[in-house]
Amino acid sequence: MSRRSSLAVAFVLFAPVLAAQGRTDGLIATARAYITGRKFDQADSTLTGALESAPYLMDSVHVFVWRAILEHLRGSDSLASENFRSAIGLYTPLRVNGLDQVAPGLEAVFESVSRGMRVYSASQLDEPATWQTGRSLTYPPALRRRRLGGQALITAIVDSTGHVEAQSFRVLDVPDSGFIEPLRDMLLAATFAPGRVKGHAVRSSIDLSFTLTPPAPKSPTMLVGAARDQLRAHRADSALALTEEALDSANEATPGERVYAQLVQGLAWHAKQRDSSAAVAFAAGLAGYRDLTARGVDLAPFLKRLADSIRINGRGQPATRSAPLGAPAVVGAVDEQPALISYPPIRYAPEMQALRIGGTVIVEATLDTTGRIQPATVKVVQTPNPVFDAEAKRVVLAAVYRPARLHGRAARVTIRQPITFAAY
C-alpha cells in the first residue's frame, strides 16, 4: 500500500472519534484532502480558517489534532506536540486511535504530550506515586495545647517530577481548620516517587490519610538549657523562641521551670537591647523565685546561682521603695516606647506587710493615644499573691503615660506594667 493510501485509510479510522459537527466540517474535510495530496501549505491555510470558524470546543479539538498531524508530516514534532497540547488542554480525556497509520512515531508524540498533561487515577497506574522524603507536620500551638487530634484526608496531584501541584491540594476531612495550612506546607515540601505508566513518569492523583496526634510535652528545663546555649552563640532570637516554647502551657512547666524560663528570657531581651522587655521578664522571674523560696521550695543550685547573678548585676530591679512601678513594656514593635508620667501612691495590704510578703505583679492593658489605660482591657498576667491584684489594677488604671509612637504618630498599644510590692 502506498503512503497516500495509508493516509486515506487513517483518516477513515479517525472519523468516528473526531467527527466534526457544524460549519467547520467542510473546511476540515478539505484540509484532510490537501494533506492526503501532500499540499501542506493549502492544508495549513484551510485549518487556520477552520479554527477561526469553529463554534464548539470539540470542533477546535478536531482542528488542533489535524494540525498536529500536518506538522508531523512536515517534519516538525515540536509543532505537532504544541498542537496536541492545545487539543488536550481543551479536552483532557482525549484519545486518538490509529495515529501510527498516518506516520510512524506520530502516536509516540501524542502519548508523550498526553502523559505530561493527563492526570491518572490510582487504578490507571502501573506504579502508584509513593512518598519518599519530607518533613513532619508542624503542629499548631493552639491545637497542641488543646490536645486536639484526629484523622485528616487529603487529595492532590503529584506531577511527573514527584512534587505536589499547589493548586491541586484539597482537604476532604480535618478535625479543625487550623490544621489546613500546616498540612499544605508539609505536602508541598514532600518529594514523591511519581506514578508510572509503561515505565514513564506521569501526573497522578493521590488520596492520603494522616493520623494527627498531639506531640508529647517537651521538657521546659531542656528547652531553657537550649536557649542558654543559643545565647552563648549570640542567637538571641532563637533563645527567645525557646523560652516562649518552654512557657507554653502545653509543656506543663513547674513553677521552678517557669522562673528559670523567665530569667533566661530576660537575658535574651537584654541581649537584644530591649531593656524594658527584659525588666518585665526579670521582674516576673525574680518575683516567682522569691515566692518559691518564701514557701520553702528547694530549688536547683543552678537556678539559685542564676537568680543571684541577675540580682547582683542589678537586672530585674526596675522597682524600689521610691519607684515601685518599673518601665512599661510594649507587646509588639513601636518606634518610641511609652513612658510612665505619674501614678497614685500604692496601698500595701497591712497583713502582707506584717508578714513581709512582697513581689512583683505584671499587669497587661491597652494604652490609648492619650496616655490613658482602657479599663476593660486591664488584667493581671503574673502575680506573687492574689492579694496584690486589685491594688495593682487600681494603680495602673490611675496612672498617666506618655503614649507610644509609631511612624511619628501616637499609637494605641498593649503594655505590660510591673508593680513591685516591696516587703521592707
ABEGO torsion letter per residue (X at the ends): XBAAAAAAAAAAAAAAAABBBEAAAAAAAAAAAAAAAGBAAAAAAAAAAAAAABABAAAAAAAAAAAAAAAAAAGBAAAAAAAAAAAAAABAABBBBGAAAABBGAAAAAAAAAAAABBBBAAABABBBBBABEBBBBBBAAAAAAGBBEBBBBBBBBBAAGBBBAAABBBABBABAAAAAAAAAAAAABBBBBBBBGGBBBBBBBBBBBBBBBBBBBBAAAAAAAAAAAAAAGBAAAAAAAAAAAABAAAGBBAAAAAAAAAAAAAAAAAAGBAAAAAAAAAAAAAAAAAAAAAGBBBBAAAAAAAAAAAAAGBGBABBAABABBBBBBBEBBABBBBBABBBBBBBBAAAAAAGBBEBBBBBBBBBAAGBBBAAABBBABBABAAAAAAAAAAAAABBBBBBBBGGBBBBBBBBBBBBBBBX
